[in-house]
Amino acid sequence: MSDLIAAIATGSIAAAIGIVRVSGDGCFAACDRVFRPRNGVPFAQQPSHKMVFGEMLDDSGAVIDQGLAVRFGGGHSYTGEDSAEFHCHGSPVVLHTLLSALFAAGARQAQAGEFTKRAFLNGKMDLTEAEAVIDLIDAQSAAAAKNAAAQLDGGLRRRLEPVQEALIDITSRFYAVVDYPDEDIEDIQPQQIRSSLQIAADTLSALLDTAQRGRVLKNGVRTAIVGLPNAGKSSLLNALAGYDRAIVTDIPGTTRDTVEETVTCGGTLLRLIDTAGIHDTADAVEQLGVERSRKAAETADLVIAVADGSQTPPTVDEDILSLSAQAPHWILAVSKNDLNPAAKTAVWQLPKELRDPDAFVSFSSVAPGGLDLLVDAVQSCFPAGTPADAGSLLTNARQESAVRRSLEAVRRALSALDSGLTPDAVLTDAEEALEAVGELTGRTAKEEIVGAVFSRFCVGK
């Protein structure tokens, strides 16, 4: 058993309910000192996973609150150890007093992520599932939460299991033949090796292709709204945000700096940047705003180029179009189609050297349903995938790096096999691929990798 740890699992501000967690050696004896159940049964004899009503006590034995406690036996707890939770009123004073009483009973303050780290070390979850706990806590959209929940349930691990099995089969058969030459062990045939390696390569390649979608799901899409002054950029930001985030006037040049807001657009998390109108100006302050606008567009994943639809034809600058077309995704959006019906059917002749936009749309920031076409265009740029994908997306750089290194090693093994190299060359690459996959799940991860994962947690988790 590990030493006894305790922490407040809920937030630091006052709330209706607060939770204190405790886990480790001597857990139930410590709980008997800080909790007096109304049924009079010692804490260690309370039924597991069932709430019991009682009184929370401070380190002198005085009652500080009434609430519920629940006991988790070691084999069936989150951490894999004897654990307990106390559910009381969410006063920070009450929670810290109860925590201090647990410290007096022999517990120490849990480090950030220590409860989940113990779950990992005790085999209750692998490293990808532990990372899913962080993703679930940090989720900013329903899709991100669903993916994290599915990954917590082992979605990514299940995608990797066929790869591990194939690589283990290859390496173990090689070693069996080498280590036991006198035994009647059938040699593994090159075609069998190739088949197993190809299965591994196909799976890893498909998994690597999910990395971009995973980043979008977790971090959102950095989106720059660009255009000439008074084209309708700030009105679009406000309409997407659902409130007046940016100042809107009829005076060109109202926005002189970038304004940022996070919104959900058709299920896609957008990190919107409303920019100053891009144009030539002698005003020193406007020049700074225009320069920031250019930098925002240059670093964006998606650029929405807004053309003023109140003009006939809609006006937009070729320099803005050229800047927008350099982004990974860009949408040409004609604004104010409620003021000018011709904006809905505007035909654009873009310079031949420009890459076509992902979509041409018109929109109104004030009319009901005026943003529907734009929302559809955003969704087409960043498709959500199928429900079956949930839990199997790579959502951080560590996962992507491990899959990439494993795939590269598998491809080297295939190349060595095709080149007629000796079996030990194939074996070396297969072992490297297996180690990278093991690093991903935590089976062979070095201590610094494990430490880096759990350092991202908050205390109490």
C-alpha positions as CSV (number, residue, x, y, z in Angstrom):
1,M,0.0,0.0,0.0
2,S,1.1,3.6,-0.5
3,D,1.2,6.4,2.1
4,L,-2.1,8.1,2.9
5,I,-3.0,11.2,0.7
6,A,-5.9,13.6,0.9
7,A,-7.1,16.6,-1.1
8,I,-10.1,18.8,-1.9
9,A,-11.5,17.5,-5.2
10,T,-13.8,20.4,-5.9
11,G,-13.2,24.1,-6.6
12,S,-11.8,26.7,-4.2
13,I,-14.9,28.9,-4.3
14,A,-18.0,28.4,-2.2
15,A,-20.5,26.0,-3.7
16,A,-23.5,23.9,-2.6
17,I,-21.4,20.7,-2.4
18,G,-17.8,20.1,-1.8
19,I,-15.8,16.8,-1.9
20,V,-12.7,15.7,0.0
21,R,-10.9,12.6,-1.2
22,V,-8.5,10.3,0.7
23,S,-6.6,7.2,-0.5
24,G,-3.8,4.9,0.7
25,D,-2.6,2.9,3.7
26,G,-4.6,3.4,6.8
27,C,-7.4,5.2,4.9
28,F,-10.4,3.7,6.9
29,A,-8.8,4.2,10.3
30,A,-8.2,7.9,9.5
31,C,-11.8,8.2,8.3
32,D,-13.0,6.9,11.6
33,R,-11.3,9.9,13.3
34,V,-13.0,12.5,11.1
35,F,-16.4,11.0,10.4
36,R,-19.1,9.7,12.8
37,P,-21.7,7.7,10.9
38,R,-25.2,7.9,12.2
39,N,-25.6,4.2,11.9
40,G,-22.8,3.6,14.4
41,V,-20.9,1.2,12.2
42,P,-17.1,1.6,12.0
43,F,-16.0,3.1,8.7
44,A,-14.1,0.0,7.6
45,Q,-17.3,-2.1,8.0
46,Q,-19.5,0.2,6.0
47,P,-20.7,-1.3,2.7
48,S,-18.4,-0.3,-0.2
49,H,-19.7,2.2,-2.8
50,K,-22.7,3.2,-0.7
51,M,-23.2,6.6,0.8
52,V,-23.7,6.8,4.6
53,F,-24.9,9.9,6.5
54,G,-23.0,11.2,9.4
55,E,-21.1,14.1,10.9
56,M,-17.7,15.5,9.8
57,L,-15.3,16.2,12.7
58,D,-12.3,18.5,13.1
59,D,-9.0,17.4,14.6
60,S,-10.4,18.0,18.1
61,G,-13.5,15.8,17.5
62,A,-15.9,18.7,17.2
63,V,-18.7,18.6,14.6
64,I,-18.0,20.9,11.7
65,D,-20.7,19.7,9.2
66,Q,-23.2,17.0,8.4
67,G,-22.9,15.1,5.1
68,L,-22.3,11.9,3.3
69,A,-19.2,9.6,3.1
70,V,-18.5,6.6,0.9
71,R,-16.0,3.8,1.3
72,F,-14.2,2.2,-1.7
73,G,-12.5,-1.1,-1.1
74,G,-9.0,-1.3,-2.6
75,G,-9.8,-3.7,-5.4
76,H,-12.7,-1.6,-6.7
77,S,-11.6,2.0,-6.1
78,Y,-10.4,4.6,-8.6
79,T,-6.8,4.4,-7.3
80,G,-6.7,0.7,-6.7
81,E,-6.2,1.4,-3.0
82,D,-8.5,1.7,0.0
83,S,-10.1,5.1,-0.6
84,A,-13.0,7.3,0.6
85,E,-14.8,10.5,-0.3
86,F,-16.6,13.0,2.0
87,H,-19.5,15.0,0.5
88,C,-20.3,18.0,2.6
89,H,-21.4,21.6,2.2
90,G,-19.0,23.4,-0.2
91,S,-17.7,26.1,2.2
92,P,-14.0,26.5,1.7
93,V,-13.7,26.8,5.5
94,V,-15.5,23.5,6.1
95,L,-13.5,21.7,3.4
96,H,-10.1,22.9,4.7
97,T,-11.0,22.1,8.3
98,L,-11.9,18.6,7.3
99,L,-8.7,18.3,5.2
100,S,-6.7,19.5,8.2
101,A,-8.3,16.8,10.4
102,L,-7.3,14.2,7.8
103,F,-3.7,15.5,8.0
104,A,-3.8,15.2,11.8
105,A,-5.0,11.6,11.3
106,G,-1.9,10.8,9.3
107,A,-2.6,11.9,5.7
108,R,-0.5,14.3,3.6
109,Q,-1.5,16.7,0.9
110,A,-1.9,14.9,-2.4
111,Q,0.3,16.2,-5.2
112,A,-1.3,17.4,-8.5
113,G,-2.6,14.3,-10.3
114,E,-1.5,11.9,-7.6
115,F,-4.8,10.1,-7.4
116,T,-4.9,9.4,-11.1
117,K,-1.1,8.6,-11.1
118,R,-1.8,5.9,-8.4
119,A,-4.6,4.5,-10.6
120,F,-2.1,4.3,-13.5
121,L,0.6,2.7,-11.3
122,N,-1.9,0.2,-9.9
123,G,-3.0,-0.9,-13.3
124,K,-6.4,0.7,-13.2
125,M,-5.8,2.7,-16.4
126,D,-3.1,3.2,-19.0
127,L,-1.4,6.5,-19.8
128,T,-3.8,7.4,-22.6
129,E,-6.7,6.9,-20.3
130,A,-5.0,9.1,-17.7
131,E,-4.6,11.8,-20.3
132,A,-8.3,11.5,-21.1
133,V,-9.1,12.5,-17.5
134,I,-7.2,15.8,-18.2
135,D,-9.0,16.2,-21.5
136,L,-12.4,15.6,-19.9
137,I,-11.8,18.2,-17.2
138,D,-10.6,20.7,-19.8
139,A,-13.2,19.9,-22.5
140,Q,-14.8,23.1,-24.0
141,S,-17.3,21.4,-26.3
142,A,-19.6,18.5,-26.2
143,A,-17.6,16.7,-28.9
144,A,-14.4,17.1,-26.9
145,A,-16.1,15.7,-23.8
146,K,-17.5,12.7,-25.7
147,N,-14.0,11.9,-27.2
148,A,-12.4,12.2,-23.8
149,A,-15.0,10.0,-22.2
150,A,-14.6,7.3,-24.9
151,Q,-10.8,7.5,-24.5
152,L,-11.1,7.1,-20.7
153,D,-13.1,4.0,-21.5
154,G,-10.1,2.6,-23.4
155,G,-11.0,3.7,-27.0
156,L,-7.4,4.5,-28.0
157,R,-6.0,1.5,-26.2
158,R,-8.3,-0.8,-28.2
159,R,-7.0,0.8,-31.5
160,L,-3.5,0.0,-30.4
161,E,-4.0,-3.5,-29.2
162,P,-3.8,-5.2,-32.7
163,V,-0.5,-3.3,-33.3
164,Q,1.0,-4.5,-30.1
165,E,-0.2,-8.1,-30.6
166,A,1.3,-8.1,-34.1
167,L,4.7,-6.7,-33.0
168,I,4.8,-9.0,-30.0
169,D,4.1,-12.0,-32.2
170,I,7.0,-11.1,-34.5
171,T,9.5,-10.4,-31.8
172,S,8.6,-13.4,-29.6
173,R,8.8,-15.8,-32.6
174,F,12.2,-14.5,-33.6
175,Y,13.5,-14.9,-30.0
176,A,12.0,-18.4,-29.7
177,V,13.8,-19.6,-32.8
178,V,17.1,-18.0,-31.7
179,D,17.1,-19.0,-28.0
180,Y,15.8,-22.6,-28.5
181,P,17.5,-23.8,-31.7
182,D,17.1,-27.5,-30.7
183,E,13.4,-27.2,-30.2
184,D,11.0,-28.0,-33.0
185,I,9.7,-24.4,-33.4
186,E,8.4,-23.5,-36.8
187,D,10.3,-20.6,-38.4
188,I,8.2,-17.5,-38.9
189,Q,7.8,-17.0,-42.7
190,P,8.7,-13.7,-44.4
191,Q,5.1,-13.4,-45.7
192,Q,3.7,-13.8,-42.2
193,I,6.1,-11.1,-41.0
194,R,5.1,-8.8,-43.9
195,S,1.4,-9.3,-43.2
196,S,1.7,-8.5,-39.5
197,L,3.9,-5.5,-40.2
198,Q,1.5,-4.2,-42.8
199,I,-1.4,-4.5,-40.5
200,A,0.5,-2.5,-37.9
201,A,1.6,0.1,-40.5
202,D,-2.0,0.6,-41.7
203,T,-3.4,1.0,-38.2
204,L,-0.7,3.4,-37.1
205,S,-1.0,5.5,-40.3
206,A,-4.8,5.8,-39.9
207,L,-4.3,6.7,-36.2
208,L,-1.7,9.4,-37.2
209,D,-4.2,10.9,-39.6
210,T,-6.5,11.7,-36.6
211,A,-4.0,14.0,-35.0
212,Q,-5.1,17.2,-36.7
213,R,-8.8,16.4,-35.9
214,G,-7.8,15.7,-32.3
215,R,-6.0,19.0,-32.0
216,V,-9.0,20.8,-33.4
217,L,-11.3,19.0,-31.0
218,K,-9.2,19.8,-28.0
219,N,-7.7,23.2,-28.7
220,G,-10.2,24.7,-31.2
221,V,-9.5,26.4,-34.5
222,R,-7.5,29.6,-34.5
223,T,-9.8,31.7,-36.8
224,A,-9.0,35.2,-38.1
225,I,-11.8,37.4,-39.4
226,V,-10.2,39.8,-42.0
227,G,-11.5,42.4,-44.4
228,L,-11.6,46.1,-45.2
229,P,-12.7,48.6,-42.6
230,N,-16.5,48.5,-41.9
231,A,-16.9,45.3,-43.9
232,G,-18.9,43.7,-41.1
233,K,-16.2,41.8,-39.3
234,S,-17.0,42.9,-35.7
235,S,-20.7,42.3,-36.3
236,L,-19.9,38.8,-37.4
237,L,-17.8,38.2,-34.2
238,N,-20.7,39.5,-32.1
239,A,-23.3,37.4,-33.9
240,L,-21.2,34.2,-33.4
241,A,-20.4,35.1,-29.8
242,G,-24.1,35.8,-29.0
243,Y,-23.4,39.2,-27.4
244,D,-21.7,42.5,-28.1
245,R,-18.1,41.5,-27.7
246,A,-16.7,44.1,-30.1
247,I,-17.7,47.7,-30.7
248,V,-19.7,48.2,-33.9
249,T,-20.3,51.6,-35.5
250,D,-20.7,53.0,-39.0
251,I,-17.4,54.7,-38.7
252,P,-14.6,52.8,-40.5
253,G,-11.6,51.8,-38.4
254,T,-13.5,51.4,-35.1
255,T,-11.5,48.2,-34.4
256,R,-7.9,49.2,-34.0
257,D,-6.6,46.1,-32.2
258,T,-7.4,42.3,-32.4
259,V,-10.4,41.2,-30.3
260,E,-10.5,37.5,-29.3
261,E,-13.4,35.3,-28.3
262,T,-14.0,31.5,-28.1
263,V,-17.3,30.3,-29.6
264,T,-18.8,27.0,-30.7
265,C,-19.8,27.1,-34.4
266,G,-21.8,24.1,-35.5
267,G,-20.0,21.9,-32.9
268,T,-16.5,23.2,-33.9
269,L,-14.7,25.2,-31.3
270,L,-13.4,28.5,-32.9
271,R,-10.9,30.8,-31.3
272,L,-12.0,33.9,-33.1
273,I,-9.8,36.9,-33.7
274,D,-11.6,40.0,-35.0
275,T,-9.0,42.1,-36.7
276,A,-8.6,45.7,-37.6
277,G,-9.5,46.5,-41.2
278,I,-6.5,45.8,-43.5
279,H,-5.8,49.0,-45.5
280,D,-3.2,51.6,-46.1
281,T,-3.3,54.3,-43.5
282,A,-1.1,57.1,-42.2
283,D,-2.4,56.8,-38.7
284,A,0.3,55.3,-36.5
285,V,-2.2,53.5,-34.2
286,E,-4.1,52.0,-37.1
287,Q,-0.8,50.9,-38.7
288,L,-0.1,48.8,-35.6
289,G,-3.6,47.3,-35.7
290,V,-3.2,46.4,-39.4
291,E,0.1,44.7,-38.7
292,R,-1.4,42.7,-35.9
293,S,-4.2,41.7,-38.3
294,R,-1.7,40.4,-40.8
295,K,0.1,38.4,-38.2
296,A,-3.2,36.9,-37.0
297,A,-4.1,35.8,-40.5
298,E,-0.7,34.4,-41.1
299,T,-0.9,32.1,-38.0
300,A,-4.6,31.2,-38.3
301,D,-5.9,27.7,-39.1
302,L,-8.9,29.3,-40.7
303,V,-9.4,32.8,-42.3
304,I,-12.8,34.2,-42.9
305,A,-12.4,37.0,-45.5
306,V,-15.3,39.3,-45.2
307,A,-16.4,41.3,-48.2
308,D,-18.8,44.2,-47.8
309,G,-22.0,43.0,-49.3
310,S,-23.8,46.3,-49.0
311,Q,-21.8,47.4,-52.0
312,T,-22.5,46.3,-55.6
313,P,-20.4,44.5,-56.4
314,P,-19.2,43.5,-52.9
315,T,-15.9,45.1,-52.1
316,V,-12.7,43.3,-51.0
317,D,-9.1,44.0,-51.5
318,E,-6.9,41.6,-53.6
319,D,-4.2,41.9,-50.9
320,I,-6.7,40.6,-48.3
321,L,-7.7,37.7,-50.6
322,S,-4.0,36.8,-51.2
323,L,-3.3,36.9,-47.4
324,S,-6.4,34.7,-46.8
325,A,-5.5,32.1,-49.4
326,Q,-2.3,31.3,-47.6
327,A,-4.1,29.9,-44.6
328,P,-4.7,26.1,-44.4
329,H,-8.5,26.8,-44.8
330,W,-10.2,30.0,-45.9
331,I,-13.8,31.1,-46.5
332,L,-14.9,34.1,-48.7
333,A,-17.9,35.5,-46.9
334,V,-20.1,38.3,-48.3
335,S,-21.7,40.3,-45.4
336,K,-25.0,42.2,-45.1
337,N,-27.0,40.2,-47.5
338,D,-30.1,41.4,-45.6
339,L,-29.3,44.9,-47.0
340,N,-28.5,43.8,-50.5
341,P,-30.1,40.7,-51.9
342,A,-27.6,40.7,-54.8
343,A,-25.0,39.7,-52.2
344,K,-26.6,36.3,-52.1
345,T,-25.8,35.6,-55.7
346,A,-22.5,37.5,-56.1
347,V,-20.1,35.9,-58.6
348,W,-16.4,36.2,-57.9
349,Q,-13.6,36.2,-60.4
350,L,-10.5,35.6,-58.3
351,P,-7.0,36.1,-59.6
352,K,-5.8,32.8,-61.2
353,E,-2.8,32.6,-58.9
354,L,-5.0,32.3,-55.8
355,R,-6.1,29.0,-54.3
356,D,-9.9,28.8,-54.4
357,P,-11.5,29.2,-51.0
358,D,-13.0,26.2,-49.2
359,A,-16.4,27.9,-49.6
360,F,-18.1,31.0,-51.0
361,V,-21.0,32.1,-48.7
362,S,-23.1,35.1,-47.9
363,F,-24.4,36.0,-44.5
364,S,-26.3,38.4,-42.3
365,S,-25.3,39.1,-38.7
366,V,-28.8,40.3,-37.8
367,A,-31.3,38.2,-39.8
368,P,-32.7,35.0,-38.4
369,G,-30.7,32.1,-39.7
370,G,-28.3,34.5,-41.4
371,L,-25.2,32.6,-40.3
372,D,-26.4,29.1,-41.4
373,L,-24.4,28.9,-44.6
374,L,-21.3,30.1,-42.8
375,V,-21.7,27.5,-40.1
376,D,-22.1,24.8,-42.7
377,A,-18.9,26.0,-44.4
378,V,-17.0,25.8,-41.2
379,Q,-18.2,22.3,-40.5
380,S,-17.2,21.2,-44.0
381,C,-13.6,22.5,-43.3
382,F,-13.4,20.6,-40.0
383,P,-15.6,17.5,-40.2
384,A,-16.5,16.0,-36.8
385,G,-16.0,12.4,-38.0
386,T,-18.3,9.5,-37.1
387,P,-19.4,8.4,-33.6
388,A,-17.1,5.4,-34.0
389,D,-14.1,7.7,-34.1
390,A,-14.8,8.9,-30.5
391,G,-12.0,7.9,-28.2
392,S,-9.5,7.1,-30.9
393,L,-8.2,10.5,-31.8
394,L,-4.7,11.6,-30.9
395,T,-5.2,14.7,-28.8
396,N,-1.7,15.8,-27.8
397,A,1.9,16.0,-29.1
398,R,3.1,13.1,-26.9
399,Q,0.6,10.7,-28.4
400,E,1.3,11.9,-32.0
401,S,5.1,11.6,-31.5
402,A,4.9,8.1,-30.2
403,V,2.6,6.9,-33.0
404,R,4.8,8.6,-35.6
405,R,8.0,7.0,-34.3
406,S,6.3,3.6,-34.1
407,L,5.1,3.9,-37.7
408,E,8.5,5.0,-39.0
409,A,10.1,1.9,-37.3
410,V,7.5,-0.4,-38.8
411,R,8.1,1.0,-42.2
412,R,11.9,0.5,-41.8
413,A,11.2,-3.1,-40.8
414,L,9.1,-3.6,-43.9
415,S,11.9,-2.0,-46.0
416,A,14.5,-4.2,-44.4
417,L,12.4,-7.3,-45.1
418,D,11.9,-6.3,-48.7
419,S,15.6,-5.7,-49.1
420,G,16.5,-9.2,-48.0
421,L,18.4,-8.0,-44.8
422,T,19.0,-10.5,-42.0
423,P,16.2,-11.2,-39.5
424,D,18.0,-9.2,-36.8
425,A,17.6,-6.0,-38.7
426,V,13.9,-6.5,-39.0
427,L,13.8,-7.5,-35.3
428,T,15.5,-4.3,-34.2
429,D,13.0,-2.1,-36.0
430,A,10.0,-4.2,-34.7
431,E,11.3,-3.8,-31.2
432,E,11.7,-0.1,-31.6
433,A,8.1,0.1,-32.9
434,L,6.8,-1.9,-30.0
435,E,8.6,0.2,-27.5
436,A,7.1,3.4,-28.9
437,V,3.6,1.9,-28.7
438,G,4.3,0.8,-25.1
439,E,5.5,4.4,-24.4
440,L,2.1,5.6,-25.6
441,T,0.1,3.5,-23.3
442,G,2.7,3.7,-20.4
443,R,3.9,0.1,-20.5
444,T,7.4,1.1,-21.3
445,A,7.3,4.9,-20.7
446,K,10.2,6.4,-18.9
447,E,9.6,8.1,-15.5
448,E,10.1,11.6,-16.9
449,I,7.3,10.9,-19.5
450,V,4.9,9.7,-16.8
451,G,5.9,12.7,-14.6
452,A,5.2,15.1,-17.5
453,V,1.7,13.7,-18.0
454,F,0.6,13.9,-14.4
455,S,2.2,17.3,-13.8
456,R,-0.7,18.7,-16.0
457,F,-3.3,17.7,-13.5
458,C,-4.8,19.8,-10.8
459,V,-4.7,18.9,-7.1
460,G,-7.4,16.5,-6.0
461,K,-7.5,14.5,-9.2
